[in-house]
Amino acid sequence: MPRKPRDAAPQVYTLLVDLGRQPGDPLPDGATGAGLLVYAPGTTEAEAVRETVALLKTAGMQALDVTSYGTLAERESAGDTVPEEERALMARALDEDVVIVAQKTWFGDEDDDE
């Protein structure tokens, strides 16, 4: 994959971050981890991932895995339908140069439900 020049314009990447547990993290009691859907700006995908992981670390969260679904243009070319509300969040992430958590899902031990 070719590297983008340093002066490349930032783009917003759609990332799915899997979180694990660690002492003192802000995840709710009973959660074994979480999944976060985020929109993260960066001049490269690697930069967007790095910045997201660093931000989560400062918030006391442990990123275990990050999956990128690419930029808006990449998602559209792959056939994704991107609703206006997602587009608005992506535009905000770019305008404000911030990582936006669009959705969070807590994971729990299913055996505890019995």
Contacts in CASP RR format, 6 or more apart in sequence:
PFRMAT RR
TARGET T0000
AUTHOR 0000-0000-0000
METHOD contacts of the structure
MODEL  1
MPRKPRDAAPQVYTLLVDLGRQPGDPLPDGATGAGLLVYAPGTTEAEAVR
ETVALLKTAGMQALDVTSYGTLAERESAGDTVPEEERALMARALDEDVVI
VAQKTWFGDEDDDE
3 44 0 8 1.000
4 43 0 8 1.000
4 44 0 8 1.000
6 43 0 8 1.000
8 43 0 8 1.000
8 44 0 8 1.000
9 43 0 8 1.000
10 41 0 8 1.000
10 42 0 8 1.000
10 43 0 8 1.000
10 94 0 8 1.000
10 97 0 8 1.000
11 41 0 8 1.000
11 42 0 8 1.000
11 43 0 8 1.000
11 71 0 8 1.000
11 72 0 8 1.000
11 73 0 8 1.000
11 94 0 8 1.000
12 39 0 8 1.000
12 40 0 8 1.000
12 41 0 8 1.000
12 42 0 8 1.000
12 48 0 8 1.000
12 71 0 8 1.000
12 72 0 8 1.000
12 90 0 8 1.000
12 91 0 8 1.000
12 93 0 8 1.000
12 94 0 8 1.000
13 39 0 8 1.000
13 40 0 8 1.000
13 41 0 8 1.000
13 42 0 8 1.000
13 45 0 8 1.000
13 48 0 8 1.000
13 49 0 8 1.000
13 68 0 8 1.000
13 69 0 8 1.000
13 70 0 8 1.000
13 71 0 8 1.000
14 37 0 8 1.000
14 38 0 8 1.000
14 39 0 8 1.000
14 68 0 8 1.000
14 69 0 8 1.000
14 70 0 8 1.000
14 71 0 8 1.000
14 72 0 8 1.000
14 75 0 8 1.000
14 90 0 8 1.000
15 37 0 8 1.000
15 38 0 8 1.000
15 39 0 8 1.000
15 40 0 8 1.000
15 48 0 8 1.000
15 49 0 8 1.000
15 52 0 8 1.000
15 66 0 8 1.000
15 67 0 8 1.000
15 68 0 8 1.000
15 69 0 8 1.000
16 35 0 8 1.000
16 36 0 8 1.000
16 37 0 8 1.000
16 38 0 8 1.000
16 66 0 8 1.000
16 67 0 8 1.000
16 69 0 8 1.000
17 35 0 8 1.000
17 36 0 8 1.000
17 38 0 8 1.000
17 52 0 8 1.000
17 53 0 8 1.000
17 56 0 8 1.000
17 63 0 8 1.000
17 65 0 8 1.000
17 66 0 8 1.000
18 33 0 8 1.000
18 34 0 8 1.000
18 35 0 8 1.000
18 63 0 8 1.000
18 64 0 8 1.000
18 65 0 8 1.000
18 66 0 8 1.000
19 25 0 8 1.000
19 27 0 8 1.000
19 33 0 8 1.000
19 34 0 8 1.000
19 35 0 8 1.000
19 36 0 8 1.000
19 56 0 8 1.000
19 61 0 8 1.000
19 62 0 8 1.000
19 63 0 8 1.000
19 64 0 8 1.000
20 27 0 8 1.000
20 32 0 8 1.000
20 33 0 8 1.000
20 34 0 8 1.000
20 61 0 8 1.000
20 62 0 8 1.000
20 63 0 8 1.000
20 64 0 8 1.000
21 27 0 8 1.000
21 31 0 8 1.000
21 32 0 8 1.000
21 33 0 8 1.000
21 62 0 8 1.000
22 60 0 8 1.000
22 61 0 8 1.000
22 62 0 8 1.000
24 60 0 8 1.000
25 60 0 8 1.000
25 61 0 8 1.000
25 62 0 8 1.000
26 59 0 8 1.000
26 60 0 8 1.000
26 61 0 8 1.000
27 33 0 8 1.000
27 34 0 8 1.000
27 61 0 8 1.000
27 106 0 8 1.000
28 106 0 8 1.000
30 108 0 8 1.000
30 109 0 8 1.000
30 112 0 8 1.000
31 106 0 8 1.000
31 107 0 8 1.000
31 108 0 8 1.000
32 107 0 8 1.000
32 108 0 8 1.000
32 109 0 8 1.000
33 106 0 8 1.000
33 107 0 8 1.000
33 108 0 8 1.000
34 61 0 8 1.000
34 104 0 8 1.000
34 105 0 8 1.000
34 106 0 8 1.000
34 107 0 8 1.000
35 104 0 8 1.000
35 105 0 8 1.000
35 106 0 8 1.000
35 107 0 8 1.000
36 56 0 8 1.000
36 101 0 8 1.000
36 103 0 8 1.000
36 104 0 8 1.000
36 105 0 8 1.000
37 101 0 8 1.000
37 102 0 8 1.000
37 103 0 8 1.000
37 104 0 8 1.000
38 52 0 8 1.000
38 99 0 8 1.000
38 100 0 8 1.000
38 101 0 8 1.000
38 102 0 8 1.000
39 86 0 8 1.000
39 89 0 8 1.000
39 90 0 8 1.000
39 93 0 8 1.000
39 99 0 8 1.000
39 100 0 8 1.000
39 102 0 8 1.000
40 48 0 8 1.000
40 49 0 8 1.000
40 51 0 8 1.000
40 52 0 8 1.000
40 93 0 8 1.000
40 99 0 8 1.000
40 100 0 8 1.000
41 48 0 8 1.000
41 51 0 8 1.000
41 93 0 8 1.000
41 94 0 8 1.000
41 97 0 8 1.000
41 98 0 8 1.000
41 99 0 8 1.000
42 48 0 8 1.000
42 51 0 8 1.000
45 68 0 8 1.000
45 70 0 8 1.000
48 68 0 8 1.000
49 66 0 8 1.000
49 68 0 8 1.000
51 99 0 8 1.000
52 63 0 8 1.000
52 66 0 8 1.000
52 99 0 8 1.000
53 63 0 8 1.000
53 66 0 8 1.000
55 99 0 8 1.000
56 62 0 8 1.000
56 63 0 8 1.000
57 63 0 8 1.000
69 75 0 8 1.000
69 80 0 8 1.000
72 82 0 8 1.000
72 87 0 8 1.000
72 90 0 8 1.000
75 82 0 8 1.000
76 82 0 8 1.000
86 102 0 8 1.000
89 100 0 8 1.000
89 102 0 8 1.000
92 98 0 8 1.000
92 100 0 8 1.000
93 99 0 8 1.000
93 100 0 8 1.000
END
